[in-house]
Amino acid sequence: MLRNPALIKIIRHNEHPATLEIFPIYRQEGDHFIATDAFRLYEGYTGEDAHSATGRLDRYVHYLWQSAKTQPGYLGEIRFTGSTLYEWSYQGNQLNEEEVLQVLDMLQSRQQTFIYARRPQTALVFCYDALHIRSWIKLTANRDAFLIFINGRYNATITRGNDGWQFTDGDIKDIGLRQAIIRRIKSYTSMS
């Protein structure tokens, strides 16, 4: 998930491109700031100001201590409300549904940054693209089986038998996805 402020471009309802700034929301616990799964959205800055890291950092620190609704350019907040990236809410009225979905697509695609880490559990969450459709896959270990969730919903189970890994419940018709799941499970079981 995105942990630093970012500039993104979306297409607004008037068909014009617009730059937005996304700021992760942190909560303070003692002397530490902990990232939450919530993000504030602001109108972005253009020109030289957009590329000034110092200027953007100053704005971010300033935003931390103000009420969000009183800040200039405030567009609302996106909060991920469940255990997956597909359970979310938008609090605000400055962006329409299509604009919010563009922001969500960027935030959800940022999950890929965790896939290539060297921790075994990261092999169990990945993005799968087929025919211009992106799906988020999460594999959950359950004894000698893995539960397969696609876009946050249970879809199938795969178990280890005498002949290797086999799909025993549910149905995944896409052969490429089936192969990707088996590769990731083999990678995970060899690392853990």
FIKOLZA-1660 file (N, C-alpha, C; in steps of 0.1 Angstrom, whole numbers, plus 5000, padded with zeros to 4 digits):
% residues 192
   i   px   py   pz ch aa at
   1 5008 4988 5000  A  M  N
   1 5000 5000 5000  A  M CA
   1 5009 5012 5000  A  M  C
   2 5004 5023 4994  A  L  N
   2 5011 5035 4993  A  L CA
   2 5014 5041 5007  A  L  C
   3 5027 5044 5010  A  R  N
   3 5031 5049 5024  A  R CA
   3 5037 5063 5023  A  R  C
   4 5038 5069 5011  A  N  N
   4 5044 5082 5010  A  N CA
   4 5034 5090 5001  A  N  C
   5 5034 5104 5003  A  P  N
   5 5026 5112 4994  A  P CA
   5 5030 5109 4979  A  P  C
   6 5020 5110 4971  A  A  N
   6 5022 5108 4956  A  A CA
   6 5013 5117 4948  A  A  C
   7 5018 5120 4936  A  L  N
   7 5010 5128 4926  A  L CA
   7 5005 5118 4916  A  L  C
   8 4992 5119 4912  A  I  N
   8 4987 5110 4902  A  I CA
   8 4979 5119 4892  A  I  C
   9 4977 5114 4880  A  K  N
   9 4968 5121 4871  A  K CA
   9 4956 5112 4868  A  K  C
  10 4944 5119 4868  A  I  N
  10 4932 5113 4865  A  I CA
  10 4925 5121 4854  A  I  C
  11 4914 5115 4848  A  I  N
  11 4906 5123 4839  A  I CA
  11 4893 5127 4847  A  I  C
  12 4891 5140 4848  A  R  N
  12 4880 5145 4855  A  R CA
  12 4867 5143 4846  A  R  C
  13 4855 5146 4852  A  H  N
  13 4843 5144 4846  A  H CA
  13 4841 5153 4833  A  H  C
  14 4849 5164 4833  A  N  N
  14 4848 5173 4821  A  N CA
  14 4858 5169 4810  A  N  C
  15 4863 5157 4811  A  E  N
  15 4872 5151 4801  A  E CA
  15 4886 5157 4802  A  E  C
  16 4889 5166 4812  A  H  N
  16 4902 5172 4813  A  H CA
  16 4911 5164 4823  A  H  C
  17 4924 5163 4820  A  P  N
  17 4933 5156 4830  A  P CA
  17 4934 5165 4842  A  P  C
  18 4936 5159 4853  A  A  N
  18 4938 5167 4866  A  A CA
  18 4949 5159 4874  A  A  C
  19 4957 5167 4881  A  T  N
  19 4967 5161 4890  A  T CA
  19 4961 5161 4904  A  T  C
  20 4962 5150 4911  A  L  N
  20 4958 5149 4925  A  L CA
  20 4970 5145 4933  A  L  C
  21 4969 5150 4946  A  E  N
  21 4979 5145 4955  A  E CA
  21 4972 5136 4965  A  E  C
  22 4979 5125 4968  A  I  N
  22 4974 5115 4977  A  I CA
  22 4983 5115 4989  A  I  C
  23 4977 5117 5001  A  F  N
  23 4985 5116 5013  A  F CA
  23 4980 5105 5022  A  F  C
  24 4989 5096 5025  A  P  N
  24 4985 5085 5035  A  P CA
  24 4982 5091 5049  A  P  C
  25 4973 5086 5056  A  I  N
  25 4970 5091 5069  A  I CA
  25 4977 5082 5079  A  I  C
  26 4984 5088 5089  A  Y  N
  26 4991 5081 5099  A  Y CA
  26 4984 5084 5113  A  Y  C
  27 4985 5074 5122  A  R  N
  27 4980 5077 5136  A  R CA
  27 4993 5076 5144  A  R  C
  28 4993 5084 5155  A  Q  N
  28 5004 5084 5164  A  Q CA
  28 5002 5075 5176  A  Q  C
  29 5012 5067 5178  A  E  N
  29 5012 5058 5190  A  E CA
  29 5025 5061 5197  A  E  C
  30 5024 5068 5208  A  G  N
  30 5037 5072 5215  A  G CA
  30 5045 5081 5206  A  G  C
  31 5058 5077 5204  A  D  N
  31 5067 5085 5196  A  D CA
  31 5067 5080 5182  A  D  C
  32 5058 5071 5178  A  H  N
  32 5058 5065 5165  A  H CA
  32 5045 5069 5157  A  H  C
  33 5047 5070 5144  A  F  N
  33 5035 5072 5135  A  F CA
  33 5033 5059 5127  A  F  C
  34 5021 5054 5128  A  I  N
  34 5017 5041 5122  A  I CA
  34 5008 5044 5110  A  I  C
  35 5012 5039 5098  A  A  N
  35 5004 5041 5086  A  A CA
  35 4990 5034 5087  A  A  C
  36 4980 5040 5083  A  T  N
  36 4966 5034 5083  A  T CA
  36 4963 5031 5069  A  T  C
  37 4952 5025 5066  A  D  N
  37 4947 5022 5053  A  D CA
  37 4937 5033 5048  A  D  C
  38 4941 5045 5051  A  A  N
  38 4933 5057 5047  A  A CA
  38 4941 5067 5040  A  A  C
  39 4935 5074 5031  A  F  N
  39 4943 5084 5023  A  F CA
  39 4934 5097 5021  A  F  C
  40 4941 5108 5022  A  R  N
  40 4934 5121 5019  A  R CA
  40 4938 5125 5005  A  R  C
  41 4928 5130 4998  A  L  N
  41 4930 5135 4984  A  L CA
  41 4929 5150 4983  A  L  C
  42 4938 5156 4976  A  Y  N
  42 4938 5170 4974  A  Y CA
  42 4940 5173 4959  A  Y  C
  43 4936 5185 4955  A  E  N
  43 4940 5190 4942  A  E CA
  43 4955 5191 4941  A  E  C
  44 4960 5186 4930  A  G  N
  44 4975 5186 4928  A  G CA
  44 4980 5199 4924  A  G  C
  45 4993 5201 4925  A  Y  N
  45 5000 5213 4921  A  Y CA
  45 5007 5211 4908  A  Y  C
  46 5007 5221 4900  A  T  N
  46 5013 5220 4887  A  T CA
  46 5026 5228 4886  A  T  C
  47 5032 5227 4875  A  G  N
  47 5044 5235 4872  A  G CA
  47 5056 5230 4881  A  G  C
  48 5065 5240 4885  A  E  N
  48 5076 5237 4893  A  E CA
  48 5073 5232 4907  A  E  C
  49 5062 5237 4912  A  D  N
  49 5057 5233 4925  A  D CA
  49 5055 5218 4927  A  D  C
  50 5050 5212 4916  A  A  N
  50 5047 5198 4916  A  A CA
  50 5060 5189 4918  A  A  C
  51 5071 5194 4914  A  H  N
  51 5084 5187 4914  A  H CA
  51 5093 5190 4926  A  H  C
  52 5088 5199 4934  A  S  N
  52 5096 5204 4946  A  S CA
  52 5093 5194 4958  A  S  C
  53 5103 5186 4961  A  A  N
  53 5101 5176 4972  A  A CA
  53 5099 5184 4985  A  A  C
  54 5107 5195 4987  A  T  N
  54 5106 5202 4999  A  T CA
  54 5092 5209 5001  A  T  C
  55 5087 5215 4990  A  G  N
  55 5074 5221 4990  A  G CA
  55 5063 5211 4993  A  G  C
  56 5064 5199 4987  A  R  N
  56 5054 5189 4989  A  R CA
  56 5054 5184 5004  A  R  C
  57 5067 5182 5009  A  L  N
  57 5068 5178 5023  A  L CA
  57 5063 5188 5033  A  L  C
  58 5065 5201 5030  A  D  N
  58 5060 5212 5038  A  D CA
  58 5045 5212 5038  A  D  C
  59 5039 5210 5027  A  R  N
  59 5024 5209 5026  A  R CA
  59 5019 5197 5034  A  R  C
  60 5026 5186 5032  A  Y  N
  60 5021 5174 5039  A  Y CA
  60 5021 5176 5054  A  Y  C
  61 5032 5181 5060  A  V  N
  61 5033 5184 5074  A  V CA
  61 5023 5194 5078  A  V  C
  62 5020 5204 5070  A  H  N
  62 5010 5214 5073  A  H CA
  62 4996 5207 5074  A  H  C
  63 4993 5198 5064  A  Y  N
  63 4980 5191 5064  A  Y CA
  63 4978 5182 5075  A  Y  C
  64 4989 5177 5081  A  L  N
  64 4988 5167 5092  A  L CA
  64 4981 5174 5104  A  L  C
  65 4983 5187 5106  A  W  N
  65 4979 5194 5118  A  W CA
  65 4966 5202 5116  A  W  C
  66 4961 5202 5104  A  Q  N
  66 4948 5209 5102  A  Q CA
  66 4937 5199 5100  A  Q  C
  67 4925 5204 5103  A  S  N
  67 4913 5196 5100  A  S CA
  67 4912 5195 5085  A  S  C
  68 4910 5183 5080  A  A  N
  68 4910 5180 5065  A  A CA
  68 4900 5189 5058  A  A  C
  69 4888 5191 5063  A  K  N
  69 4878 5198 5056  A  K CA
  69 4880 5213 5055  A  K  C
  70 4890 5219 5063  A  T  N
  70 4893 5233 5061  A  T CA
  70 4905 5235 5052  A  T  C
  71 4911 5225 5047  A  Q  N
  71 4923 5227 5039  A  Q CA
  71 4919 5230 5024  A  Q  C
  72 4926 5239 5018  A  P  N
  72 4923 5243 5004  A  P CA
  72 4926 5231 4995  A  P  C
  73 4917 5228 4986  A  G  N
  73 4919 5218 4976  A  G CA
  73 4916 5204 4981  A  G  C
  74 4910 5203 4993  A  Y  N
  74 4906 5190 4999  A  Y CA
  74 4895 5184 4990  A  Y  C
  75 4897 5171 4986  A  L  N
  75 4887 5164 4978  A  L CA
  75 4880 5152 4985  A  L  C
  76 4885 5149 4997  A  G  N
  76 4879 5138 5004  A  G CA
  76 4889 5127 5009  A  G  C
  77 4884 5116 5014  A  E  N
  77 4893 5105 5019  A  E CA
  77 4888 5092 5013  A  E  C
  78 4897 5083 5011  A  I  N
  78 4894 5070 5008  A  I CA
  78 4900 5061 5019  A  I  C
  79 4891 5052 5024  A  R  N
  79 4894 5043 5035  A  R CA
  79 4892 5029 5031  A  R  C
  80 4902 5021 5032  A  F  N
  80 4900 5006 5030  A  F CA
  80 4894 5001 5043  A  F  C
  81 4882 4995 5042  A  T  N
  81 4875 4992 5054  A  T CA
  81 4875 4977 5058  A  T  C
  82 4881 4969 5050  A  G  N
  82 4880 4954 5053  A  G CA
  82 4894 4948 5052  A  G  C
  83 4894 4935 5050  A  S  N
  83 4907 4928 5050  A  S CA
  83 4913 4928 5036  A  S  C
  84 4906 4933 5026  A  T  N
  84 4911 4933 5012  A  T CA
  84 4911 4947 5007  A  T  C
  85 4918 4949 4995  A  L  N
  85 4918 4962 4989  A  L CA
  85 4905 4965 4982  A  L  C
  86 4896 4956 4982  A  Y  N
  86 4883 4958 4975  A  Y CA
  86 4872 4962 4984  A  Y  C
  87 4874 4964 4996  A  E  N
  87 4864 4969 5006  A  E CA
  87 4869 4983 5010  A  E  C
  88 4862 4993 5004  A  W  N
  88 4866 5007 5006  A  W CA
  88 4854 5016 5007  A  W  C
  89 4857 5028 5012  A  S  N
  89 4846 5038 5012  A  S CA
  89 4853 5052 5009  A  S  C
  90 4845 5060 5002  A  Y  N
  90 4850 5074 4999  A  Y CA
  90 4841 5083 5007  A  Y  C
  91 4848 5092 5014  A  Q  N
  91 4841 5102 5022  A  Q CA
  91 4844 5116 5016  A  Q  C
  92 4835 5121 5009  A  G  N
  92 4837 5134 5003  A  G CA
  92 4826 5135 4992  A  G  C
  93 4826 5147 4986  A  N  N
  93 4816 5149 4975  A  N CA
  93 4822 5157 4963  A  N  C
  94 4836 5158 4963  A  Q  N
  94 4842 5165 4952  A  Q CA
  94 4846 5156 4940  A  Q  C
  95 4846 5143 4941  A  L  N
  95 4849 5134 4931  A  L CA
  95 4837 5125 4928  A  L  C
  96 4835 5123 4915  A  N  N
  96 4824 5114 4911  A  N CA
  96 4829 5099 4912  A  N  C
  97 4820 5090 4910  A  E  N
  97 4824 5076 4911  A  E CA
  97 4835 5072 4902  A  E  C
  98 4834 5076 4889  A  E  N
  98 4845 5073 4879  A  E CA
  98 4858 5078 4884  A  E  C
  99 4859 5090 4889  A  E  N
  99 4871 5096 4894  A  E CA
  99 4877 5089 4906  A  E  C
 100 4868 5085 4915  A  V  N
 100 4873 5077 4927  A  V CA
 100 4878 5064 4922  A  V  C
 101 4872 5057 4912  A  L  N
 101 4877 5044 4908  A  L CA
 101 4890 5045 4901  A  L  C
 102 4893 5057 4895  A  Q  N
 102 4907 5059 4889  A  Q CA
 102 4917 5059 4900  A  Q  C
 103 4914 5066 4911  A  V  N
 103 4923 5067 4922  A  V CA
 103 4925 5053 4929  A  V  C
 104 4914 5046 4930  A  L  N
 104 4914 5033 4936  A  L CA
 104 4923 5023 4928  A  L  C
 105 4922 5025 4915  A  D  N
 105 4930 5016 4906  A  D CA
 105 4945 5018 4908  A  D  C
 106 4949 5031 4910  A  M  N
 106 4963 5034 4913  A  M CA
 106 4967 5029 4927  A  M  C
 107 4958 5031 4937  A  L  N
 107 4962 5026 4950  A  L CA
 107 4962 5010 4950  A  L  C
 108 4953 5004 4944  A  Q  N
 108 4953 4989 4944  A  Q CA
 108 4965 4984 4936  A  Q  C
 109 4969 4990 4925  A  S  N
 109 4980 4985 4917  A  S CA
 109 4993 4987 4925  A  S  C
 110 4994 4996 4934  A  R  N
 110 5006 4998 4942  A  R CA
 110 5009 4986 4951  A  R  C
 111 4999 4977 4953  A  Q  N
 111 5001 4965 4960  A  Q CA
 111 5012 4957 4954  A  Q  C
 112 5014 4958 4941  A  Q  N
 112 5024 4950 4934  A  Q CA
 112 5038 4953 4940  A  Q  C
 113 5040 4964 4946  A  T  N
 113 5053 4967 4951  A  T CA
 113 5058 4957 4962  A  T  C
 114 5048 4950 4968  A  F  N
 114 5051 4941 4979  A  F CA
 114 5054 4927 4973  A  F  C
 115 5050 4924 4961  A  I  N
 115 5051 4911 4956  A  I CA
 115 5065 4906 4954  A  I  C
 116 5074 4915 4951  A  Y  N
 116 5087 4910 4948  A  Y CA
 116 5097 4911 4960  A  Y  C
 117 5092 4913 4972  A  A  N
 117 5100 4912 4983  A  A CA
 117 5105 4898 4986  A  A  C
 118 5115 4897 4995  A  R  N
 118 5120 4883 4997  A  R CA
 118 5114 4876 5009  A  R  C
 119 5102 4881 5013  A  R  N
 119 5095 4875 5024  A  R CA
 119 5086 4864 5018  A  R  C
 120 5086 4852 5023  A  P  N
 120 5078 4841 5017  A  P CA
 120 5063 4845 5015  A  P  C
 121 5057 4852 5025  A  Q  N
 121 5042 4854 5024  A  Q CA
 121 5039 4864 5013  A  Q  C
 122 5048 4871 5008  A  T  N
 122 5045 4881 4997  A  T CA
 122 5042 4873 4984  A  T  C
 123 5047 4861 4983  A  A  N
 123 5044 4853 4971  A  A CA
 123 5029 4849 4970  A  A  C
 124 5022 4850 4981  A  L  N
 124 5008 4846 4982  A  L CA
 124 4998 4857 4978  A  L  C
 125 5003 4869 4975  A  V  N
 125 4994 4880 4971  A  V CA
 125 4999 4885 4958  A  V  C
 126 4991 4885 4947  A  F  N
 126 4996 4890 4934  A  F CA
 126 4985 4895 4926  A  F  C
 127 4989 4902 4915  A  C  N
 127 4980 4907 4905  A  C CA
 127 4981 4898 4893  A  C  C
 128 4970 4895 4887  A  Y  N
 128 4969 4887 4875  A  Y CA
 128 4961 4895 4864  A  Y  C
 129 4968 4897 4853  A  D  N
 129 4961 4904 4842  A  D CA
 129 4958 4894 4831  A  D  C
 130 4946 4894 4826  A  A  N
 130 4942 4886 4815  A  A CA
 130 4931 4893 4807  A  A  C
 131 4934 4894 4794  A  L  N
 131 4924 4901 4785  A  L CA
 131 4920 4915 4790  A  L  C
 132 4929 4923 4795  A  H  N
 132 4927 4936 4800  A  H CA
 132 4919 4937 4812  A  H  C
 133 4918 4926 4820  A  I  N
 133 4911 4925 4832  A  I CA
 133 4921 4922 4843  A  I  C
 134 4922 4931 4853  A  R  N
 134 4931 4929 4864  A  R CA
 134 4924 4922 4876  A  R  C
 135 4929 4912 4881  A  S  N
 135 4924 4905 4893  A  S CA
 135 4935 4904 4904  A  S  C
 136 4930 4906 4916  A  W  N
 136 4939 4905 4928  A  W CA
 136 4937 4891 4934  A  W  C
 137 4948 4884 4935  A  I  N
 137 4947 4870 4940  A  I CA
 137 4954 4869 4953  A  I  C
 138 4948 4863 4963  A  K  N
 138 4953 4861 4976  A  K CA
 138 4952 4846 4979  A  K  C
 139 4963 4840 4983  A  L  N
 139 4963 4826 4987  A  L CA
 139 4965 4825 5002  A  L  C
 140 4957 4818 5009  A  T  N
 140 4957 4817 5023  A  T CA
 140 4960 4803 5027  A  T  C
 141 4972 4801 5034  A  A  N
 141 4976 4787 5038  A  A CA
 141 4966 4782 5048  A  A  C
 142 4962 4769 5047  A  N  N
 142 4953 4763 5056  A  N CA
 142 4957 4748 5057  A  N  C
 143 4966 4745 5066  A  R  N
 143 4972 4731 5067  A  R CA
 143 4978 4727 5054  A  R  C
 144 4974 4716 5048  A  D  N
 144 4980 4712 5035  A  D CA
 144 4972 4717 5023  A  D  C
 145 4965 4728 5025  A  A  N
 145 4957 4733 5014  A  A CA
 145 4959 4749 5014  A  A  C
 146 4955 4755 5003  A  F  N
 146 4955 4769 5002  A  F CA
 146 4941 4773 4997  A  F  C
 147 4935 4783 5004  A  L  N
 147 4923 4789 4999  A  L CA
 147 4926 4800 4990  A  L  C
 148 4919 4801 4979  A  I  N
 148 4921 4810 4968  A  I CA
 148 4910 4821 4968  A  I  C
 149 4915 4834 4970  A  F  N
 149 4905 4845 4969  A  F CA
 149 4909 4853 4957  A  F  C
 150 4898 4857 4949  A  I  N
 150 4900 4865 4938  A  I CA
 150 4892 4878 4940  A  I  C
 151 4899 4889 4940  A  N  N
 151 4892 4902 4943  A  N CA
 151 4885 4902 4956  A  N  C
 152 4890 4895 4966  A  G  N
 152 4885 4895 4979  A  G CA
 152 4874 4885 4982  A  G  C
 153 4871 4876 4972  A  R  N
 153 4861 4866 4974  A  R CA
 153 4866 4852 4972  A  R  C
 154 4862 4843 4981  A  Y  N
 154 4866 4829 4980  A  Y CA
 154 4862 4824 4967  A  Y  C
 155 4872 4816 4960  A  N  N
 155 4869 4811 4947  A  N CA
 155 4872 4796 4946  A  N  C
 156 4882 4791 4953  A  A  N
 156 4886 4777 4951  A  A CA
 156 4896 4773 4963  A  A  C
 157 4898 4760 4963  A  T  N
 157 4908 4754 4972  A  T CA
 157 4917 4746 4964  A  T  C
 158 4930 4746 4968  A  I  N
 158 4940 4737 4962  A  I CA
 158 4947 4729 4973  A  I  C
 159 4948 4716 4971  A  T  N
 159 4954 4708 4982  A  T CA
 159 4966 4700 4976  A  T  C
 160 4975 4696 4985  A  R  N
 160 4986 4688 4981  A  R CA
 160 4982 4673 4982  A  R  C
 161 4983 4666 4971  A  G  N
 161 4980 4652 4971  A  G CA
 161 4992 4644 4967  A  G  C
 162 4991 4631 4964  A  N  N
 162 5002 4623 4960  A  N CA
 162 5008 4627 4946  A  N  C
 163 4999 4633 4938  A  D  N
 163 5003 4637 4925  A  D CA
 163 5006 4652 4924  A  D  C
 164 5009 4658 4935  A  G  N
 164 5012 4673 4935  A  G CA
 164 5000 4681 4939  A  G  C
 165 5000 4694 4935  A  W  N
 165 4989 4703 4939  A  W CA
 165 4977 4701 4930  A  W  C
 166 4965 4700 4935  A  Q  N
 166 4953 4698 4927  A  Q CA
 166 4942 4707 4933  A  Q  C
 167 4934 4713 4924  A  F  N
 167 4922 4721 4927  A  F CA
 167 4911 4711 4932  A  F  C
 168 4907 4712 4944  A  T  N
 168 4897 4703 4950  A  T CA
 168 4883 4709 4952  A  T  C
 169 4882 4722 4952  A  D  N
 169 4870 4729 4954  A  D CA
 169 4869 4741 4946  A  D  C
 170 4858 4745 4941  A  G  N
 170 4857 4756 4932  A  G CA
 170 4862 4754 4918  A  G  C
 171 4862 4764 4910  A  D  N
 171 4866 4762 4896  A  D CA
 171 4873 4774 4891  A  D  C
 172 4885 4773 4887  A  I  N
 172 4892 4784 4880  A  I CA
 172 4895 4779 4866  A  I  C
 173 4888 4785 4856  A  K  N
 173 4889 4780 4843  A  K CA
 173 4902 4785 4835  A  K  C
 174 4907 4796 4839  A  D  N
 174 4919 4802 4833  A  D CA
 174 4931 4794 4836  A  D  C
 175 4937 4787 4826  A  I  N
 175 4948 4778 4828  A  I CA
 175 4960 4786 4832  A  I  C
 176 4962 4798 4826  A  G  N
 176 4974 4807 4830  A  G CA
 176 4973 4810 4845  A  G  C
 177 4961 4813 4850  A  L  N
 177 4960 4817 4864  A  L CA
 177 4962 4804 4873  A  L  C
 178 4957 4793 4868  A  R  N
 178 4960 4781 4876  A  R CA
 178 4975 4778 4877  A  R  C
 179 4982 4780 4866  A  Q  N
 179 4996 4778 4866  A  Q CA
 179 5004 4788 4875  A  Q  C
 180 4999 4800 4874  A  A  N
 180 5005 4811 4883  A  A CA
 180 5003 4808 4898  A  A  C
 181 4991 4803 4901  A  I  N
 181 4988 4799 4915  A  I CA
 181 4997 4788 4920  A  I  C
 182 4999 4777 4912  A  I  N
 182 5007 4766 4915  A  I CA
 182 5022 4770 4917  A  I  C
 183 5027 4779 4907  A  R  N
 183 5040 4784 4908  A  R CA
 183 5043 4791 4921  A  R  C
 184 5033 4800 4925  A  R  N
 184 5035 4807 4937  A  R CA
 184 5034 4799 4950  A  R  C
 185 5026 4789 4950  A  I  N
 185 5025 4780 4961  A  I CA
 185 5038 4772 4962  A  I  C
 186 5043 4767 4951  A  K  N
 186 5056 4759 4952  A  K CA
 186 5067 4768 4957  A  K  C
 187 5067 4781 4952  A  S  N
 187 5077 4790 4957  A  S CA
 187 5076 4793 4972  A  S  C
 188 5064 4795 4976  A  Y  N
 188 5061 4797 4990  A  Y CA
 188 5065 4785 4999  A  Y  C
 189 5061 4773 4995  A  T  N
 189 5064 4762 5003  A  T CA
 189 5079 4758 5003  A  T  C
 190 5086 4762 4993  A  S  N
 190 5101 4760 4993  A  S CA
 190 5108 4770 5001  A  S  C
 191 5103 4782 5003  A  M  N
 191 5109 4793 5011  A  M CA
 191 5106 4792 5026  A  M  C
 192 5094 4787 5029  A  S  N
 192 5090 4787 5043  A  S CA
 192 5094 4775 5050  A  S  C
% end
